[in-house]
């Protein structure tokens, strides 16, 4: 089971399937919603999914209320996640022969959770898409484009590398906060109030980041994690300048793991186009569906007014203006316009309910202009204040202290040196 082009077995497999589909003979393919690597013959894809179904059914005999979360076999780890009823995500990872294990089931499950959470934020629940188009073509097309864009963050040169646990996987599903002074906190809260009052007197939400760290949020915890993750992946100054994710393990380049060549990330020409849609996953509209691809890299840029712009959502009907990005909030289930503004190291994300703007898309520029008129001076002042107090990647270090790192999984402990405090 290997992703390396030199190997006859795949070391990593990722699949999504629906237990409610394909239960009759001759309809087994209906249950497959996504499979990586897609070039694997359908018979092998069904074998992997059939084994997963068997493990899920078997473990439910002993634990009807708690879903199966992982199975450790002799050569592989099987990591399970059920994000929606009867919708299963399974990651199969070949175990390494190295003396130091690099895979952790909980960390890998966080990757699966992140994929689903981000997908729902942009496209809505998988089940809802299946109900909208029962044939499955709509959801397959969206899942394939979305997850393949997600996986491309792990391309280093022409090789596809998944990071080690110690490098990064523990970061998934977390938010890194910036510690600020009381004076700066008061300034930030004042800015938040101005933002809320500027959005046409409608309820809105905001998220403020400095560098890759969270400064303020008015969103729920789950929505904060999702928007923070997307910002770090595509919107922060570091992500915009490099064209890649700004997760610490990727920018530091300390990556080690299973390898696949870049050519295997693209859909093979032998894959039937009727299953995943067109094999050409270029942005825009194909013969079947219009697919928004929010995780495409190098698609965001900073406009002259400071707002971040992208053509990923297409253009407004009858104009050449880019359409405003939209997201779905998990807490309220409401779809929001996403307006991102950036001044130097400060990134501000304002979320405005679509239903609150009478003119719809045409009313968004007026709201953005109103925000600038009311909040620009505060934004400049806060960025300057935070920059002066910024201590770099070791900003949380307290002078004179040393640190102890304890890894219970590997039964090791490490002390920081007198001069270096960064374990990454």
TANORTA-V571868 format. One record per helix or strand. SS is the DSSP state (h for helix, s for strand). FROM is the first residue (numbers start at 1). LEN is the number of residues. Records with the same first field share a line. If there is no record, write none. Layout:
SS = FROM-LEN, FROM-LEN
//
This chain:
s = 12-7, 32-5, 70-3, 76-9, 87-8, 155-2, 159-3, 177-1, 204-7, 213-5, 259-3, 284-2, 290-2, 300-3, 307-4, 315-1, 322-1, 326-3, 335-9, 346-8, 404-4, 412-4
h = 28-4, 42-21, 105-19, 126-7, 137-18, 169-3, 182-17, 221-15, 237-6, 248-5, 262-3, 273-4, 354-3, 361-28, 392-3
//
